[in-house]
Amino acid sequence: MQEGSALVTNNAVILGLIAAILGFVFYTSNLKQGFWAQFYKYVPALLMCYFLPSLLNTFGIVDGNNNDVYSVAKYFLLPACLVLLTLSIDLKAISELGGKAVIMFLTGTVGVVIGGPIALLVTSVTMPELLGGAGPEAVWRGMAALAGSWIGGGANMVAMKEIYGAGGEIFTIMVTVDIVVANLWMAALLYIAGRHKEIDAHSGADTTSIDRLIDKVQKFEQEHARKPELKDLMLLIAFAFGATGLAHFAADLLVPFFVEHYPGLKKFSLHSKLFWIIVLVTTIGLALSLTKVRQYEAVGASKIGSSFLYILVATIGLHMDITKIVEAPKYVVIGVMWMAVHIGLLFLVAKIIKAPIFYVAVGSKANIGGAASAPVVASAFHPALAPVGVLLAVLGYALGTYMAWLCGQLLRIIGN
């Protein structure tokens, strides 16, 4: 799609379209009979909130990469929603989830590290031109950058691009692979989330700790439930956007400070504004959860937070262009094979330790999506689980550059 060729370019109109889509999905998904009642038995509503906006981009109605709606959702609504979702968190209950969540996260990381070299090695059998590149456009250099994105996030991807000297052309191709393959997997995870009870029942996974956390959150809400007043809603907005503003203010000071005085810490994502915002709002939310503010969950804190999250889901979907799959097929094949190794390893370890499918999903997205999508997938299982996704995603930022660098070294050996 050429820049400016989209039918709709006004940000207000784009936001209106997204709001209309979300309203349509929520209205139809709550119908108790008829076609839509049957439809949503098989297709999760959250998946539709993601898929329908992607059609706007695919058919040229909206250019998903040239509008400000996603930036607003990512930098304003995402931090605000994280505050609202974490202020009611029960830290003790999360600690009781055990080590399986961390095990699955680390498994996802290992899957990315070994998946790239395996994918490059296997595809080179039929496409030998993928190997032997010594210049900046070498495939392995672009894949090293992609590893940064798939373990940490955008900041890690750019860091790997600079470390391994990936050229602009191969980097752009890998950005396309990232968008196509990662978003297809996210769509699959949203579908899985809608079927998680059946999957866990079939696999015999122990979901006791997860169920206990959800039950405690629901019990707390029921015990303190009351009809929200305007004062309550305005205070929730104050907490959410006040914390967001404070995080932005602090990030604007911290990023230049670390860039100037500690340039070497870029590898830890400490030069990324989004990293600091996510860490700070999560910390603020957790601090609020230890105070009486936690009782505001009873007047709908997580519901408001979830509404922000659904807008973010729709804006993420707006980046998906299904037709991109045919533009760079051999690179997409590499990406699909790479992702398959990541997924296969996750399911293998999950089967061995009998981990619930939730840990597979959030462990994957904490790597492949980071803080922007891990809480989305986590909340698709239940809003009370969103903070688990956030905490693991922050861990992904920390490990991203190290593990992506290791993956790049393995790719260099094979690629040369």
GUGUDO-181094 format. One record per residue (C-alpha): residue in one letter; x, y, z; residue number from 1. Coordinates in nm, 4 decimals, padded with zeros to 6 digits. Layout:
BEGIN
  r         x         y         z    k
  A         X         Y         Z  NUM
...
END
This chain:
BEGIN
  r         x         y         z    k
  M   00.0000   00.0000   00.0000    1
  Q   00.1387   00.3404  -00.0942    2
  E   00.1438   00.6067   00.1754    3
  G  -00.1593   00.8305   00.1414    4
  S  -00.3481   00.5841  -00.0819    5
  A  -00.5899   00.4755   00.1899    6
  L  -00.9529   00.5747   00.1583    7
  V  -00.9671   00.7043   00.5177    8
  T  -00.6761   00.9034   00.6618    9
  N  -00.8482   01.1140   00.9294   10
  N  -00.7524   00.9822   01.2738   11
  A  -01.0907   01.0727   01.4204   12
  V  -01.2688   00.8733   01.1486   13
  I  -01.0354   00.5771   01.2021   14
  L  -01.1059   00.5837   01.5751   15
  G  -01.4768   00.6038   01.4970   16
  L  -01.4552   00.2985   01.2720   17
  I  -01.2731   00.1061   01.5430   18
  A  -01.5324   00.2080   01.8028   19
  A  -01.8152   00.1027   01.5671   20
  I  -01.6493  -00.2367   01.5091   21
  L  -01.6043  -00.2961   01.8813   22
  G  -01.9633  -00.1933   01.9478   23
  F  -02.0862  -00.4295   01.6758   24
  V  -01.8831  -00.7210   01.8131   25
  F  -01.9930  -00.6692   02.1715   26
  Y  -02.3577  -00.6269   02.0737   27
  T  -02.3701  -00.9374   01.8548   28
  S  -02.1609  -01.1492   02.0909   29
  N  -02.4119  -01.0939   02.3703   30
  L  -02.7159  -01.2046   02.1700   31
  K  -02.8591  -01.5226   02.3178   32
  Q  -03.0165  -01.6721   02.0067   33
  G  -03.0026  -01.6688   01.6300   34
  F  -02.7075  -01.6684   01.3902   35
  W  -02.4709  -01.4649   01.6080   36
  A  -02.5271  -01.6820   01.9127   37
  Q  -02.4140  -01.9836   01.7078   38
  F  -02.1306  -01.7907   01.5426   39
  Y  -01.9685  -01.6902   01.8708   40
  K  -01.9808  -02.0461   01.9978   41
  Y  -01.6932  -02.1128   01.7577   42
  V  -01.5314  -01.7711   01.7057   43
  P  -01.4220  -01.5788   02.0187   44
  A  -01.5396  -01.2183   02.0322   45
  L  -01.1863  -01.0949   02.1058   46
  L  -01.0632  -01.2537   01.7836   47
  M  -01.3258  -01.0586   01.5900   48
  C  -01.2123  -00.7374   01.7601   49
  Y  -00.8694  -00.8107   01.6156   50
  F  -00.9663  -00.9549   01.2746   51
  L  -01.2261  -00.7050   01.1537   52
  P  -00.9925  -00.4007   01.1801   53
  S  -00.7309  -00.5964   00.9828   54
  L  -00.9745  -00.6019   00.6897   55
  L  -00.9770  -00.2211   00.6891   56
  N  -00.6019  -00.2282   00.6320   57
  T  -00.6022  -00.5218   00.3915   58
  F  -00.8565  -00.3621   00.1562   59
  G  -00.7009  -00.0163   00.1663   60
  I  -00.9755   00.1555   00.3629   61
  V  -00.7259   00.2523   00.6340   62
  D  -00.3451   00.2520   00.6257   63
  G  -00.2585   00.0771   00.9520   64
  N   00.0999   00.2017   00.9440   65
  N   00.0282   00.5683   00.8791   66
  N  -00.2091   00.6913   01.1454   67
  D  -00.1778   00.8075   01.5031   68
  V  -00.4494   00.5908   01.6559   69
  Y  -00.2159   00.3020   01.7403   70
  S   00.0375   00.5381   01.8999   71
  V  -00.2351   00.6922   02.1156   72
  A  -00.3551   00.3469   02.2192   73
  K  -00.0015   00.2243   02.2897   74
  Y   00.1306   00.5282   02.4760   75
  F  -00.1860   00.6490   02.6514   76
  L  -00.4536   00.3793   02.6740   77
  L  -00.2179   00.0857   02.7343   78
  P  -00.0449   00.2465   03.0362   79
  A  -00.3805   00.3660   03.1733   80
  C  -00.5303   00.0206   03.1379   81
  L  -00.2293  -00.1403   03.3071   82
  V  -00.2809   00.0836   03.6095   83
  L  -00.6489  -00.0109   03.6290   84
  L  -00.5788  -00.3812   03.5818   85
  T  -00.2977  -00.3957   03.8360   86
  L  -00.4401  -00.1781   04.1154   87
  S  -00.6667  -00.4672   04.2162   88
  I  -00.3989  -00.7343   04.1892   89
  D  -00.3357  -00.9804   04.4691   90
  L   00.0436  -01.0158   04.4701   91
  K   00.0350  -01.3069   04.7109   92
  A  -00.2058  -01.4976   04.4888   93
  I   00.0122  -01.4361   04.1812   94
  S   00.3170  -01.5623   04.3686   95
  E   00.1214  -01.8782   04.4384   96
  L   00.0920  -01.9473   04.0650   97
  G   00.4270  -02.1213   04.0997   98
  G   00.7209  -02.1545   03.8634   99
  K   00.5389  -02.2964   03.5617  100
  A   00.4668  -01.9497   03.4214  101
  V   00.8377  -01.8605   03.4280  102
  I   00.9351  -02.2014   03.2880  103
  M   00.7015  -02.1555   02.9916  104
  F   00.8283  -01.8018   02.9333  105
  L   01.1911  -01.9212   02.9266  106
  T   01.0884  -02.2105   02.7029  107
  G   00.9416  -01.9579   02.4605  108
  T   01.2703  -01.7664   02.4666  109
  V   01.4733  -02.0802   02.3918  110
  G   01.2292  -02.1640   02.1128  111
  V   01.3064  -01.8328   01.9430  112
  V   01.6846  -01.8684   01.9914  113
  I   01.7047  -02.2148   01.8332  114
  G   01.4086  -02.1721   01.5984  115
  G   01.5763  -01.9097   01.3815  116
  P   01.8891  -02.1115   01.3023  117
  I   01.6815  -02.4267   01.2460  118
  A   01.4456  -02.2432   01.0083  119
  L   01.7369  -02.0925   00.8128  120
  L   01.9142  -02.4273   00.7898  121
  V   01.6058  -02.6191   00.6742  122
  T   01.4841  -02.3636   00.4187  123
  S   01.8348  -02.3270   00.2728  124
  V   01.8130  -02.6875   00.1499  125
  T   01.5604  -02.5816  -00.1146  126
  M   01.6624  -02.2129  -00.1278  127
  P   02.0461  -02.2093  -00.1068  128
  E   02.0513  -01.8397  -00.2009  129
  L   01.9513  -01.7649   00.1587  130
  L   02.3031  -01.8562   00.2722  131
  G   02.6430  -01.7052   00.2021  132
  G   02.5478  -01.3404   00.2376  133
  A   02.8321  -01.1303   00.3715  134
  G   02.6932  -00.7834   00.3068  135
  P   02.4394  -00.5826   00.5068  136
  E   02.1489  -00.7398   00.3159  137
  A   02.2394  -01.0934   00.4270  138
  V   01.9335  -01.2854   00.5403  139
  W   02.0913  -01.3922   00.8685  140
  R   02.1466  -01.0275   00.9686  141
  G   01.7794  -00.9479   00.9184  142
  M   01.6809  -01.2579   01.1128  143
  A   01.9044  -01.1498   01.4005  144
  A   01.7081  -00.8241   01.4150  145
  L   01.3808  -01.0171   01.4068  146
  A   01.5032  -01.2283   01.6992  147
  G   01.5321  -00.9063   01.8987  148
  S   01.1666  -00.8300   01.8341  149
  W   01.0509  -01.1844   01.9062  150
  I   01.2256  -01.2043   02.2430  151
  G   01.2082  -00.8453   02.3633  152
  G   01.0394  -00.5835   02.1486  153
  G   01.0904  -00.3032   01.8992  154
  A   01.3800  -00.1491   02.0905  155
  N   01.5587  -00.4848   02.0981  156
  M   01.4949  -00.5301   01.7241  157
  V   01.6589  -00.1964   01.6417  158
  A   01.9459  -00.2802   01.8772  159
  M   02.0108  -00.6077   01.6918  160
  K   01.9864  -00.4280   01.3570  161
  E   02.2686  -00.1984   01.4673  162
  I   02.4760  -00.4702   01.6342  163
  Y   02.4667  -00.7014   01.3311  164
  G   02.4576  -00.4297   01.0649  165
  A   02.1375  -00.5358   00.8897  166
  G   02.0659  -00.3354   00.5749  167
  G   01.7475  -00.1375   00.5210  168
  E   01.5983  -00.3751   00.2624  169
  I   01.6343  -00.6978   00.4606  170
  F   01.5297  -00.5168   00.7779  171
  T   01.2078  -00.3972   00.6092  172
  I   01.1382  -00.7515   00.4884  173
  M   01.1819  -00.8880   00.8402  174
  V   00.9500  -00.6203   00.9779  175
  T   00.6901  -00.7524   00.7327  176
  V   00.7568  -01.1101   00.8458  177
  D   00.7239  -00.9945   01.2065  178
  I   00.3868  -00.8307   01.1403  179
  V   00.2440  -01.1184   00.9346  180
  V   00.3648  -01.4219   01.1302  181
  A   00.3394  -01.2755   01.4803  182
  N  -00.0101  -01.1428   01.4144  183
  L  -00.1297  -01.4729   01.2699  184
  W  -00.0032  -01.6454   01.5851  185
  M  -00.1721  -01.3865   01.8013  186
  A  -00.5000  -01.4522   01.6189  187
  A  -00.4532  -01.8223   01.6871  188
  L  -00.3868  -01.7534   02.0565  189
  L  -00.7018  -01.5450   02.0866  190
  Y  -00.8941  -01.8381   01.9401  191
  I  -00.7215  -02.0779   02.1815  192
  A  -00.8110  -01.8492   02.4723  193
  G  -01.1762  -01.8978   02.3871  194
  R  -01.1294  -02.2750   02.4112  195
  H  -00.8868  -02.2936   02.7036  196
  K  -01.1145  -02.4906   02.9358  197
  E  -01.1639  -02.7662   02.6796  198
  I  -00.7910  -02.7778   02.5997  199
  D  -00.6869  -02.7959   02.9653  200
  A  -00.9466  -03.0619   03.0373  201
  H  -00.8172  -03.2718   02.7473  202
  S  -00.4508  -03.2329   02.8445  203
  G  -00.5105  -03.2902   03.2150  204
  A  -00.3310  -02.9670   03.3073  205
  D  -00.3515  -02.8481   03.6649  206
  T  -00.5293  -02.5104   03.6609  207
  T  -00.5881  -02.4954   04.0357  208
  S  -00.3568  -02.1997   04.1009  209
  I  -00.5027  -01.9993   03.8112  210
  D  -00.8599  -02.0750   03.9159  211
  R  -00.7730  -01.9763   04.2729  212
  L  -00.6396  -01.6399   04.1569  213
  I  -00.9499  -01.5720   03.9463  214
  D  -01.1794  -01.6799   04.2304  215
  K  -01.0046  -01.4494   04.4775  216
  V  -01.0397  -01.1544   04.2401  217
  Q  -01.4076  -01.2292   04.1799  218
  K  -01.4759  -01.2822   04.5502  219
  F  -01.3085  -00.9533   04.6366  220
  E  -01.5198  -00.7753   04.3742  221
  Q  -01.8425  -00.9346   04.5022  222
  E  -01.7671  -00.8513   04.8666  223
  H  -01.6976  -00.4867   04.7888  224
  A  -01.9389  -00.4436   04.4985  225
  R  -02.1427  -00.1251   04.4886  226
  K  -02.3051   00.0913   04.2271  227
  P  -02.0406   00.3276   04.0882  228
  E  -02.0992   00.6992   04.1248  229
  L  -01.9593   00.9704   03.9009  230
  K  -01.7037   01.0450   04.1737  231
  D  -01.5774   00.6860   04.1578  232
  L  -01.5387   00.6899   03.7800  233
  M  -01.3599   01.0247   03.7844  234
  L  -01.1204   00.8988   04.0516  235
  L  -01.0445   00.5907   03.8396  236
  I  -00.9696   00.8170   03.5451  237
  A  -00.7488   01.0256   03.7750  238
  F  -00.5550   00.7174   03.8886  239
  A  -00.5196   00.5813   03.5350  240
  F  -00.4195   00.8906   03.3424  241
  G  -00.2492   01.0564   03.6382  242
  A  -00.0148   00.7590   03.6639  243
  T   00.0249   00.7560   03.2851  244
  G   00.1196   01.1231   03.2852  245
  L   00.3631   01.0722   03.5717  246
  A   00.5227   00.7781   03.3884  247
  H   00.5609   00.9852   03.0701  248
  F   00.7125   01.2714   03.2700  249
  A   00.9625   01.0390   03.4386  250
  A   01.0421   00.8587   03.1120  251
  D   01.1164   01.1919   02.9406  252
  L   01.3793   01.2520   03.2093  253
  L   01.5157   00.8999   03.2416  254
  V   01.5682   00.8198   02.8728  255
  P   01.7955   01.1200   02.7945  256
  F   01.9806   01.0611   03.1214  257
  F   02.0629   00.6996   03.0364  258
  V   02.1384   00.7821   02.6732  259
  E   02.3908   01.0464   02.7766  260
  H   02.5494   00.8871   03.0825  261
  Y   02.4998   00.5130   03.0249  262
  P   02.4999   00.4449   02.6478  263
  G   02.5973   00.0840   02.7106  264
  L   02.2671   00.0153   02.8871  265
  K   02.0771   00.0419   02.5591  266
  K   02.0995  -00.3363   02.5420  267
  F   01.8759  -00.3523   02.8507  268
  S   01.6098  -00.1396   02.6718  269
  L   01.6826   00.1437   02.9168  270
  H   01.6881   00.3849   02.6212  271
  S   01.3295   00.2938   02.5312  272
  K   01.0569   00.5319   02.6441  273
  L   00.7877   00.2633   02.6222  274
  F   00.9950   00.0343   02.8433  275
  W   01.0116   00.2942   03.1186  276
  I   00.6436   00.3828   03.0853  277
  I   00.5384   00.0174   03.1159  278
  V   00.7675  -00.0441   03.4135  279
  L   00.6588   00.2732   03.5925  280
  V   00.2813   00.2360   03.5473  281
  T   00.3033  -00.1288   03.6487  282
  T   00.4966  -00.0284   03.9605  283
  I   00.2441   00.2446   04.0397  284
  G  -00.0443   00.0021   03.9895  285
  L   00.1172  -00.2555   04.2157  286
  A   00.1805   00.0104   04.4810  287
  L  -00.1850   00.1169   04.4642  288
  S  -00.2905  -00.2463   04.5078  289
  L  -00.1367  -00.2349   04.8560  290
  T  -00.3594   00.0555   04.9592  291
  K  -00.7336   00.1200   04.9950  292
  V  -00.7374   00.2148   04.6260  293
  R  -00.7627  -00.1573   04.5572  294
  Q  -01.1292  -00.1375   04.6613  295
  Y  -01.2030   00.0615   04.3458  296
  E  -01.2018  -00.2668   04.1601  297
  A  -01.5529  -00.3018   04.3049  298
  V  -01.6745  -00.0067   04.0982  299
  G  -01.5322  -00.1323   03.7695  300
  A  -01.1596  -00.0563   03.7525  301
  S  -01.0775  -00.3688   03.5496  302
  K  -01.3822  -00.3213   03.3255  303
  I  -01.2697   00.0279   03.2279  304
  G  -00.9158  -00.1024   03.1860  305
  S  -01.0423  -00.3849   02.9655  306
  S  -01.2309  -00.1382   02.7452  307
  F  -00.9026   00.0448   02.6830  308
  L  -00.7402  -00.2899   02.6118  309
  Y  -01.0000  -00.3792   02.3486  310
  I  -00.9282  -00.0532   02.1687  311
  L  -00.5599  -00.1511   02.1704  312
  V  -00.6487  -00.4948   02.0299  313
  A  -00.8331  -00.3307   01.7428  314
  T  -00.5442  -00.0941   01.6662  315
  I  -00.2991  -00.3866   01.6664  316
  G  -00.5271  -00.5654   01.4213  317
  L  -00.5188  -00.2525   01.2064  318
  H  -00.1526  -00.3314   01.1270  319
  M  -00.2323  -00.6700   00.9755  320
  D  -00.2393  -00.6966   00.5957  321
  I  -00.3197  -01.0501   00.4830  322
  T  -00.1920  -00.9828   00.1276  323
  K   00.1614  -00.9216   00.2584  324
  I   00.2002  -01.2964   00.2852  325
  V   00.2406  -01.3277  -00.0945  326
  E   00.4909  -01.0414  -00.1284  327
  A   00.7865  -01.2155   00.0343  328
  P   00.6861  -01.5836   00.0436  329
  K   01.0257  -01.7377   00.1095  330
  Y   01.0856  -01.5068   00.4041  331
  V   00.7388  -01.5710   00.5399  332
  V   00.8127  -01.9446   00.5094  333
  I   01.1215  -01.8918   00.7247  334
  G   00.9133  -01.6963   00.9747  335
  V   00.6405  -01.9607   00.9882  336
  M   00.8947  -02.2396   01.0369  337
  W   01.0728  -02.0346   01.3029  338
  M   00.7459  -01.9762   01.4846  339
  A   00.6588  -02.3454   01.4515  340
  V   00.9744  -02.4413   01.6438  341
  H   00.8869  -02.1879   01.9130  342
  I   00.5299  -02.3183   01.9387  343
  G   00.6268  -02.6840   01.9207  344
  L   00.8770  -02.6502   02.2033  345
  L   00.6207  -02.4685   02.4169  346
  F   00.3610  -02.7404   02.3737  347
  L   00.6178  -03.0147   02.4346  348
  V   00.7330  -02.8665   02.7644  349
  A   00.3735  -02.7868   02.8620  350
  K   00.2828  -03.1511   02.8094  351
  I   00.5779  -03.2689   03.0182  352
  I   00.5069  -03.0411   03.3155  353
  K   00.1265  -03.0402   03.2600  354
  A   00.1164  -02.6624   03.2301  355
  P  -00.2192  -02.4984   03.1535  356
  I  -00.2633  -02.3537   02.8041  357
  F  -00.2686  -02.0071   02.9648  358
  Y   00.1007  -02.0423   03.0490  359
  V   00.1733  -02.1459   02.6902  360
  A  -00.0098  -01.8427   02.5542  361
  V   00.1257  -01.5798   02.7913  362
  G   00.4754  -01.7317   02.7882  363
  S   00.4774  -01.7020   02.4106  364
  K   00.3354  -01.3514   02.3837  365
  A   00.5624  -01.2165   02.6584  366
  N   00.8363  -01.3014   02.4062  367
  I   00.6718  -01.2536   02.0675  368
  G   00.4611  -00.9525   02.1550  369
  G   00.5938  -00.7898   02.4686  370
  A   00.4033  -00.5530   02.6925  371
  A   00.1700  -00.4360   02.4167  372
  S   00.0133  -00.7754   02.3522  373
  A   00.0992  -01.0094   02.6425  374
  P  -00.1665  -00.8531   02.8697  375
  V  -00.4130  -00.8647   02.5787  376
  V  -00.3732  -01.2397   02.5448  377
  A  -00.3652  -01.2892   02.9228  378
  S  -00.6881  -01.0932   02.9704  379
  A  -00.8516  -01.3009   02.6952  380
  F  -00.8418  -01.5840   02.9511  381
  H  -00.9596  -01.3546   03.2317  382
  P  -00.9032  -00.9836   03.3142  383
  A  -00.7536  -01.0857   03.6501  384
  L  -00.4651  -01.2526   03.4644  385
  A  -00.3519  -00.9458   03.2657  386
  P  -00.0822  -00.8465   03.5216  387
  V   00.0837  -01.1869   03.4763  388
  G   00.1349  -01.1006   03.1107  389
  V   00.2767  -00.7595   03.1999  390
  L   00.5278  -00.8968   03.4510  391
  L   00.6555  -01.1614   03.2078  392
  A   00.6744  -00.9087   02.9230  393
  V   00.8992  -00.6842   03.1327  394
  L   01.1217  -00.9881   03.1887  395
  G   01.1261  -01.0290   02.8096  396
  Y   01.2571  -00.6752   02.7687  397
  A   01.5396  -00.7559   03.0093  398
  L   01.6422  -01.0797   02.8358  399
  G   01.5715  -00.9630   02.4807  400
  T   01.9072  -00.8261   02.3772  401
  Y   02.1149  -01.1016   02.5399  402
  M   01.9215  -01.3910   02.3929  403
  A   01.8720  -01.2230   02.0551  404
  W   02.2484  -01.1637   02.0398  405
  L   02.3023  -01.5352   02.1035  406
  C   02.0524  -01.6215   01.8323  407
  G   02.2335  -01.3827   01.5959  408
  Q   02.5646  -01.5603   01.6598  409
  L   02.4074  -01.8951   01.5729  410
  L   02.2520  -01.7425   01.2593  411
  R   02.5877  -01.5936   01.1578  412
  I   02.7547  -01.9345   01.1798  413
  I   02.4886  -02.0929   00.9580  414
  G   02.4452  -01.7942   00.7264  415
  N   02.8115  -01.7678   00.6391  416
END
